[in-house]
Structures are given as structure tokens and as C-alpha cells.
Amino acid sequence: MVDLSQYLTNPSNPKVFLAPNTSDQELVARAKSRLVENGLKEEMIQVNYDMQLLETGDLYVSYDPPDLVVRFVYEKKPSGIVKMKSAAMIKL
């Protein structure tokens, strides 16, 4: 297990975007459950694909079967480019 809360450094409104690339609600529920097991609050996790809404200190989670790939935003350029680094891979 990884404590993902350490990567949430956005002080004003931290967000966790889950981009599962599937409409399978069972998979989305399992993914949310695994993220909660790894230190995130369920109310922070939202299914969203719009990376432009992320700010520095937020998390972006994608599904790359069979893993969840967790990335943290370390910089957002004034032009809107979002730079991320991989933080963890979680087995789903």
C-alpha cells in the first residue's frame, strides 16, 4: 500500500481525477475503493478526464489494465500545459 495523501499538496481545493476510460461502473467502484484503501478520501475522487481543471498538487489516476496509474501534478504552465510525474501503480 502507498499513502497517496502525501502527494495531495494543493492547499485550497485538492482534486483527484479518475479517468478509467471505461463505462464499467463496477470497475469504477473498485478503483475508488482501492484509492480509498491507499489514503484518499472518497469525496475527493471524481470521474473526470479534463486535465485542464487540475492544479499543482492534484492527482490524476488512469486505468492501464490491470493497474491504476497514479500521477501527481507538479506544475501547471500559464499556457495550460499540465506536467505530471508518476507516483504509484496500484493493482486493481
C-alpha distances in whole Angstrom, upper triangle without the diagonal:
4,7,9,12,13,14,16,19,22,24,26,25,21,20,18,19,18,21,20,24,24,26,24,23,21,19,19,18,15,14,14,13,9,10,11,8,6,9,12,15,17,20,19,18,21,22,24,25,27,26,29,28,25,25,24,20,19,17,18,16,17,17,18,18,16,13,13,14,13,16,17,21,22,26,28,31,35,35,32,30,27,25,21,19,16,12,10,10,8,10,12
4,6,9,9,10,13,16,19,21,23,22,18,18,15,17,17,19,20,23,24,26,25,24,23,20,19,19,17,14,14,14,10,9,11,9,5,8,10,14,16,19,17,16,20,21,22,23,25,23,26,25,22,22,20,17,16,14,15,14,16,17,18,19,17,14,12,12,11,13,14,17,18,22,25,28,31,32,29,27,23,22,18,16,13,9,7,9,8,11,14
4,6,6,8,10,13,16,17,20,19,15,16,14,17,17,20,21,24,25,27,26,25,24,21,20,19,18,15,14,14,11,9,10,9,5,5,8,11,14,17,15,15,18,20,22,23,24,22,25,23,20,20,18,15,14,13,15,14,17,19,20,21,20,16,14,14,11,13,13,16,17,21,23,27,30,31,28,27,23,21,18,16,14,10,10,12,11,14,16
4,5,6,7,11,13,15,18,16,12,12,10,13,14,17,18,21,23,25,24,23,22,20,18,18,16,14,13,13,11,8,9,9,6,5,6,10,12,15,12,12,15,17,18,19,21,19,21,20,16,16,15,12,11,9,11,11,14,16,18,20,19,15,12,12,9,10,10,13,14,18,20,24,26,28,25,23,19,18,15,13,12,8,8,11,11,14,15
4,5,5,8,11,12,15,13,10,11,10,14,15,18,20,23,25,26,26,24,24,22,20,19,18,16,14,14,13,10,10,11,8,5,6,9,12,13,11,12,15,18,19,20,21,19,21,19,16,15,14,10,10,9,13,13,17,19,21,23,22,19,16,15,11,12,11,13,15,18,20,23,26,27,24,23,20,19,16,15,14,11,12,14,14,18,18
4,6,7,11,12,15,15,12,13,13,16,17,20,22,25,27,29,29,27,27,25,23,23,22,19,17,18,16,13,13,14,10,9,9,12,16,17,14,15,18,21,21,22,23,20,22,20,17,16,13,10,11,11,14,15,18,21,22,25,24,20,17,16,12,12,10,13,13,16,19,22,25,27,24,23,19,18,15,14,13,10,12,15,16,19,21
4,6,9,11,14,13,10,11,10,13,15,18,20,23,25,27,27,26,26,24,21,22,21,18,17,18,16,13,14,15,12,10,10,13,16,17,13,14,17,19,19,19,19,17,18,17,14,12,10,7,8,7,11,12,16,18,20,23,22,18,15,14,10,9,6,9,9,13,15,19,22,23,21,19,16,14,11,11,11,8,10,14,15,19,20
4,6,8,11,10,6,8,8,12,14,17,20,23,25,26,27,25,26,23,21,21,21,18,16,18,16,13,13,15,12,10,9,11,14,14,10,12,14,17,17,18,18,16,17,15,12,10,9,5,6,7,11,13,16,19,21,24,24,20,17,15,11,11,8,9,10,13,15,18,21,22,20,19,15,15,13,13,13,11,13,16,17,20,21
4,6,9,9,7,10,11,14,17,20,23,26,28,29,30,29,29,27,24,25,25,22,20,21,20,17,17,19,16,14,12,14,17,16,13,15,17,20,19,20,19,17,17,16,12,10,8,4,7,9,13,16,19,22,25,27,27,24,20,18,14,13,9,9,9,12,13,17,19,21,19,19,15,15,13,14,15,13,16,19,20,24,25
4,6,6,5,8,11,13,17,19,22,25,27,29,30,28,29,27,24,25,25,22,20,22,21,18,18,21,18,16,14,14,17,15,12,14,16,18,17,19,17,15,15,13,10,7,6,4,6,9,13,16,19,23,25,28,28,25,21,19,16,14,10,9,10,11,12,15,17,19,17,17,14,14,14,15,17,15,18,21,22,26,26
4,6,7,10,13,16,20,22,26,28,30,31,32,30,31,30,26,27,27,24,22,24,24,20,20,22,20,17,15,15,18,16,13,16,18,21,20,22,20,18,18,15,13,10,10,8,10,13,16,19,23,26,29,31,32,28,24,23,19,18,14,13,13,14,15,18,19,22,19,20,18,18,18,19,20,19,21,24,25,28,29
4,6,10,13,16,19,22,25,28,30,30,32,30,31,30,26,26,28,25,22,24,25,21,20,23,22,19,16,16,17,15,13,16,17,20,19,21,19,17,17,14,12,10,11,10,11,14,17,20,23,27,30,32,33,29,26,24,21,19,16,15,15,15,15,18,18,21,19,20,18,19,19,21,22,21,23,26,27,30,30
4,6,10,13,16,19,22,24,26,27,28,26,27,26,23,23,24,22,19,21,22,18,18,21,19,17,14,13,14,12,9,12,13,16,15,18,16,15,15,11,10,9,10,9,9,12,14,17,20,24,27,29,30,26,23,22,18,17,14,14,15,16,15,18,19,21,18,19,17,18,18,20,21,20,22,24,24,27,27
4,7,10,13,16,19,22,24,25,26,24,25,23,20,20,21,19,16,18,18,15,15,18,16,14,11,11,12,11,7,10,11,14,14,16,15,14,14,11,9,8,9,7,6,8,11,14,17,20,23,26,26,23,19,18,15,14,11,11,13,14,14,18,19,21,18,18,15,16,15,17,17,16,18,20,20,24,23
4,6,10,13,16,18,20,21,22,20,22,20,17,17,19,16,13,16,16,13,14,17,15,14,10,10,11,9,6,7,8,11,10,12,12,11,12,9,7,8,10,8,5,6,8,11,14,17,20,23,23,20,17,16,13,12,10,10,13,14,14,18,19,20,17,17,14,15,14,16,16,15,17,18,18,21,21
4,6,10,12,15,17,18,19,18,19,17,13,14,15,12,10,13,13,10,11,14,13,12,9,9,9,9,6,5,6,8,9,11,12,11,13,11,9,10,12,10,6,5,6,7,11,14,17,19,20,17,13,12,10,10,9,10,14,15,15,19,21,22,18,18,14,15,13,14,14,13,14,15,15,18,17
4,6,9,12,14,15,16,16,17,15,12,14,15,12,10,14,14,11,13,16,15,15,12,12,11,11,8,6,5,6,5,7,8,8,11,9,8,11,13,12,8,6,5,6,8,11,15,17,18,16,12,11,10,10,10,11,15,16,15,19,20,21,17,16,13,15,13,15,14,14,15,15,15,18,16
4,6,9,11,12,13,12,14,11,8,11,12,8,8,12,12,10,12,15,14,15,12,13,11,12,10,7,6,5,6,7,10,10,14,13,12,15,16,15,11,9,6,5,6,8,12,14,15,13,9,10,9,11,12,14,17,19,18,22,24,23,19,19,16,17,14,16,14,14,14,14,13,15,13
4,6,8,10,12,12,14,11,9,12,13,10,11,15,14,13,16,18,17,18,16,17,15,16,14,10,9,6,6,5,9,10,13,13,13,16,18,17,14,11,7,6,5,7,10,13,14,12,10,10,10,11,14,15,18,19,19,22,23,23,19,18,15,16,14,16,15,16,15,14,14,16,14
4,5,8,9,10,11,8,7,10,11,8,10,13,13,13,16,18,17,19,17,18,16,17,16,12,11,8,9,9,12,13,17,17,16,20,21,20,17,14,10,8,5,5,8,10,11,10,8,10,12,14,16,18,21,23,22,25,27,26,22,21,19,19,17,18,16,17,16,14,13,14,11
4,7,9,11,13,10,10,13,14,12,14,17,17,16,20,21,21,23,20,21,19,20,19,15,13,10,10,9,12,14,17,18,18,21,23,23,19,16,13,11,8,7,9,10,13,13,11,12,14,16,18,20,23,24,23,25,27,26,22,21,19,20,19,20,18,19,18,16,16,16,14
4,5,8,10,8,8,12,13,12,14,16,17,17,20,21,22,24,21,22,19,21,20,16,14,11,12,11,15,17,20,20,21,24,26,25,22,19,16,13,10,9,11,11,13,14,13,15,17,19,21,23,26,27,27,29,31,29,26,25,23,24,22,23,21,22,21,18,17,17,14
4,6,9,8,8,11,13,13,14,17,18,18,20,22,23,25,22,22,19,20,20,16,14,10,12,13,16,19,22,21,22,26,28,27,23,21,18,15,13,12,14,14,16,17,15,18,19,21,24,25,29,30,29,31,32,31,27,27,25,26,25,26,24,25,23,21,20,19,16
4,5,5,6,9,10,11,13,14,16,17,19,20,22,23,21,21,18,20,20,16,15,12,15,15,19,21,24,24,24,27,29,28,24,21,19,16,14,12,14,13,14,15,15,18,19,22,24,26,30,31,31,33,35,34,30,29,27,28,26,27,24,25,23,20,18,17,14
4,5,5,6,9,10,10,12,14,15,16,18,20,21,19,19,15,17,18,14,13,11,14,16,19,21,24,23,23,27,28,27,23,21,18,16,15,13,16,15,16,16,15,18,19,22,24,26,30,31,30,33,35,34,30,30,27,29,26,27,25,25,23,21,18,17,14
4,5,5,6,9,10,11,12,14,15,17,19,21,19,19,16,18,19,15,15,13,17,18,22,23,27,25,25,28,30,28,24,21,20,16,15,13,16,14,14,15,14,18,19,22,25,27,31,32,32,35,37,36,33,32,29,30,27,27,25,24,22,20,17,15,12
4,5,5,6,9,10,11,12,14,15,17,19,17,18,15,18,18,14,14,12,15,16,20,21,24,24,23,26,27,26,22,19,17,13,12,10,12,11,11,11,11,14,16,19,22,24,28,30,30,33,35,34,30,29,26,27,24,24,21,21,19,16,14,12,9
4,5,5,6,9,10,11,12,14,15,17,15,15,12,14,14,11,10,8,12,13,17,18,22,20,20,23,24,23,19,16,14,11,11,10,13,13,13,12,11,14,15,17,20,22,25,27,27,30,32,31,27,27,24,25,22,23,20,20,18,16,14,13,10
4,5,5,6,9,10,11,12,14,16,14,14,10,13,14,11,11,11,14,17,20,21,24,22,22,25,26,24,20,18,16,14,14,13,16,15,15,14,13,16,16,19,21,23,27,29,29,32,34,34,30,29,26,27,24,25,22,21,19,17,14,14,11
4,5,5,6,9,10,10,12,15,14,14,12,15,16,12,13,13,16,18,21,22,25,24,23,25,26,24,21,18,16,13,13,11,14,13,12,11,11,14,15,18,21,23,27,29,29,33,35,35,31,30,27,27,24,23,21,19,17,15,12,11,7
4,5,5,6,9,10,11,13,12,13,11,14,13,10,11,11,13,15,18,19,22,21,19,22,23,21,17,14,13,9,10,9,12,11,11,9,7,11,11,15,17,20,23,25,26,29,31,31,28,26,23,23,20,20,17,16,14,12,9,9,7
4,5,5,6,9,10,11,9,9,7,10,10,7,9,9,13,15,18,18,21,20,18,21,22,19,16,13,13,10,11,11,15,15,15,13,10,13,12,15,17,19,22,25,25,29,31,31,27,26,23,23,20,20,18,17,15,14,11,12,10
4,5,5,6,9,10,9,10,8,12,12,10,12,13,17,19,22,22,25,23,22,24,24,21,18,16,16,13,14,14,17,16,15,13,12,15,14,17,19,22,25,27,28,32,34,34,31,30,26,26,23,23,20,18,16,15,11,12,10
4,5,5,6,9,9,11,10,14,14,11,14,14,17,19,22,21,25,23,21,23,23,20,18,15,14,11,13,12,14,14,13,11,9,12,12,15,17,20,23,26,27,31,33,33,30,28,25,24,21,20,17,15,12,11,8,8,7
4,5,5,7,6,8,8,11,10,8,11,13,15,17,19,19,22,20,18,19,19,16,14,11,11,9,12,12,15,15,14,12,9,11,9,13,14,17,20,23,24,27,30,30,27,25,22,21,18,17,15,13,11,11,8,10,10
4,5,5,5,6,6,10,10,9,12,14,17,19,22,21,24,22,20,21,21,18,15,13,14,13,15,16,18,19,18,15,13,15,13,16,16,19,22,25,26,29,32,32,29,28,24,24,21,20,18,16,14,14,12,13,12
4,6,7,9,10,13,13,13,16,17,20,22,25,24,27,25,23,24,23,20,18,16,17,14,17,17,19,19,17,15,13,15,14,17,18,21,23,27,28,32,34,35,32,30,27,26,22,21,19,16,14,13,11,12,12
4,6,9,11,14,13,12,16,17,20,21,23,22,25,23,20,21,20,17,15,13,14,13,15,16,18,18,17,14,12,13,11,14,15,18,20,23,25,29,32,32,29,28,24,23,19,18,15,12,10,11,9,11,12
4,7,9,12,11,12,15,18,20,22,23,22,24,22,19,20,19,15,14,12,15,14,17,18,20,21,20,17,14,15,13,15,14,17,19,23,24,28,30,32,28,27,24,23,20,19,17,13,12,14,12,15,15
4,6,9,7,8,12,14,16,19,20,19,21,19,16,17,17,14,12,10,12,12,15,17,20,21,20,17,14,14,12,14,13,16,18,21,22,26,28,29,26,25,21,21,18,18,16,14,13,15,13,16,16
4,6,6,7,11,14,16,19,20,20,22,19,17,18,18,15,13,12,14,14,17,19,22,23,22,20,16,17,15,16,16,18,20,23,23,27,29,30,27,27,23,23,21,21,20,17,17,18,16,19,18
4,5,5,9,11,14,17,19,19,22,19,17,19,20,17,14,13,14,14,16,17,21,22,21,19,16,17,15,17,17,19,22,24,25,28,30,31,27,27,24,24,22,22,21,19,18,18,16,18,16
4,6,8,11,14,17,18,19,20,17,16,18,19,17,14,14,15,15,18,19,23,24,24,22,18,19,17,19,18,19,22,24,24,27,28,29,26,26,23,24,22,23,22,21,20,21,19,21,20
4,6,10,12,15,15,15,17,14,13,14,15,13,10,10,12,12,15,18,21,23,23,20,17,17,14,15,14,15,18,20,20,23,25,26,22,23,19,20,19,20,19,17,18,19,18,20,19
4,7,9,12,14,14,16,14,13,15,16,14,11,9,10,9,12,14,18,19,20,17,14,14,12,14,14,15,19,20,20,24,25,26,22,22,19,20,18,19,18,16,16,17,15,18,16
4,6,9,11,12,14,12,12,15,17,16,12,11,10,10,12,14,18,19,20,18,14,15,14,15,15,16,20,21,20,23,24,24,21,21,18,20,18,20,19,18,18,18,17,19,17
4,7,10,11,14,12,13,16,18,18,14,12,10,9,10,12,15,17,18,16,13,14,14,15,16,17,20,21,20,23,25,24,20,20,18,20,18,20,19,19,18,18,17,19,16
4,6,8,10,9,10,14,16,16,13,11,9,10,10,12,16,18,20,18,15,15,14,14,15,15,19,19,17,20,21,21,17,17,15,17,16,18,18,19,19,19,19,20,19
4,6,9,9,10,14,16,17,13,12,9,10,9,12,14,17,19,17,15,14,14,13,14,14,18,18,16,18,20,18,15,15,13,15,14,17,17,18,19,19,19,21,19
4,5,6,8,11,14,16,13,12,10,12,12,15,18,21,23,21,17,16,15,14,15,13,17,16,14,16,16,15,12,12,11,14,14,17,18,19,20,21,22,24,23
4,5,5,9,11,13,10,10,8,11,11,15,17,20,22,20,17,15,13,11,11,10,13,12,10,12,14,13,9,9,7,10,10,14,15,16,18,19,20,23,22
4,5,8,11,13,11,12,11,14,15,19,21,24,26,24,20,18,17,14,14,11,13,12,9,10,11,10,6,8,7,11,12,16,18,19,21,23,24,27,26
4,7,10,12,10,11,11,14,16,19,22,25,26,24,20,19,17,15,13,11,14,13,10,12,13,13,9,11,9,13,13,17,18,19,21,23,24,26,26
4,7,8,6,8,8,12,14,18,20,24,25,22,18,16,14,11,10,8,10,10,8,11,13,13,10,10,8,10,10,14,15,16,18,20,21,24,24
4,6,6,9,10,14,17,21,23,26,27,24,20,18,15,12,10,7,8,8,6,10,11,13,10,10,8,10,10,13,16,16,19,21,23,26,26
4,6,9,11,15,17,21,23,26,27,24,20,18,14,11,8,5,5,5,6,10,12,14,11,11,8,9,9,11,14,14,17,20,22,25,26
4,7,10,13,17,20,22,25,26,22,18,16,13,10,6,5,6,8,10,13,16,18,15,14,11,11,10,11,13,12,15,18,19,23,24
4,7,10,14,17,19,22,23,19,16,14,11,9,6,6,8,10,10,14,16,18,15,14,11,11,9,11,12,12,14,16,17,21,21
4,6,10,13,16,19,19,16,12,10,7,6,5,6,9,12,13,16,19,20,16,15,11,11,9,10,10,9,11,13,14,17,17
4,7,10,13,16,17,14,10,8,6,5,6,8,11,13,13,17,19,19,16,14,11,11,8,10,9,10,11,12,13,16,16
4,7,10,12,13,10,6,6,5,6,9,11,14,16,17,20,23,22,19,17,14,14,11,11,10,10,9,9,10,12,12
4,6,10,11,9,6,5,7,8,11,13,17,18,19,22,24,23,20,18,15,15,12,13,11,12,11,10,10,12,11
4,6,8,6,5,6,9,11,15,17,20,22,22,25,28,27,23,21,19,18,16,16,13,14,12,10,10,10,9
4,6,5,6,7,10,13,16,18,21,23,24,26,29,28,25,22,20,19,16,16,13,14,12,9,10,10,10
3,5,7,9,13,16,19,22,25,27,28,30,33,32,29,26,24,23,20,19,16,17,14,11,10,9,8
4,7,10,13,16,20,23,25,28,29,32,35,34,30,28,25,24,21,20,16,17,13,10,9,6,6
4,6,9,13,16,19,22,24,26,29,32,31,28,25,22,21,18,16,13,13,10,6,5,5,5
4,6,10,13,16,19,22,23,26,29,28,25,23,19,18,15,14,11,11,8,6,5,6,6
4,7,10,13,16,18,20,23,26,25,22,20,16,15,12,10,7,8,6,5,7,9,10
4,7,10,13,16,17,20,23,24,20,18,15,13,10,9,6,5,5,6,8,11,12
4,7,9,12,14,17,20,20,17,15,11,10,6,5,4,5,7,9,11,15,16
4,6,9,11,15,18,19,16,14,10,8,5,6,7,6,9,12,14,18,19
4,6,7,11,14,15,12,11,7,6,4,7,9,10,13,16,18,21,22
4,7,10,13,15,13,11,8,6,6,7,10,11,15,18,20,24,25
4,6,10,11,10,8,6,5,7,10,13,14,18,21,23,27,28
4,7,8,6,6,5,6,9,12,15,17,20,23,25,28,29
4,5,5,5,7,8,12,15,18,20,23,26,28,31,32
4,5,7,9,12,15,18,22,23,27,29,31,34,35
4,6,9,12,15,19,22,24,27,29,31,34,34
4,6,10,13,16,19,21,24,26,28,31,31
4,6,10,13,16,19,22,23,26,29,29
4,7,10,13,15,18,20,22,25,26
4,7,10,13,16,18,21,24,25
4,7,9,12,14,17,20,21
4,6,9,12,15,18,20
4,6,8,12,15,17
4,7,10,14,16
4,6,10,12
4,7,9
4,6
4
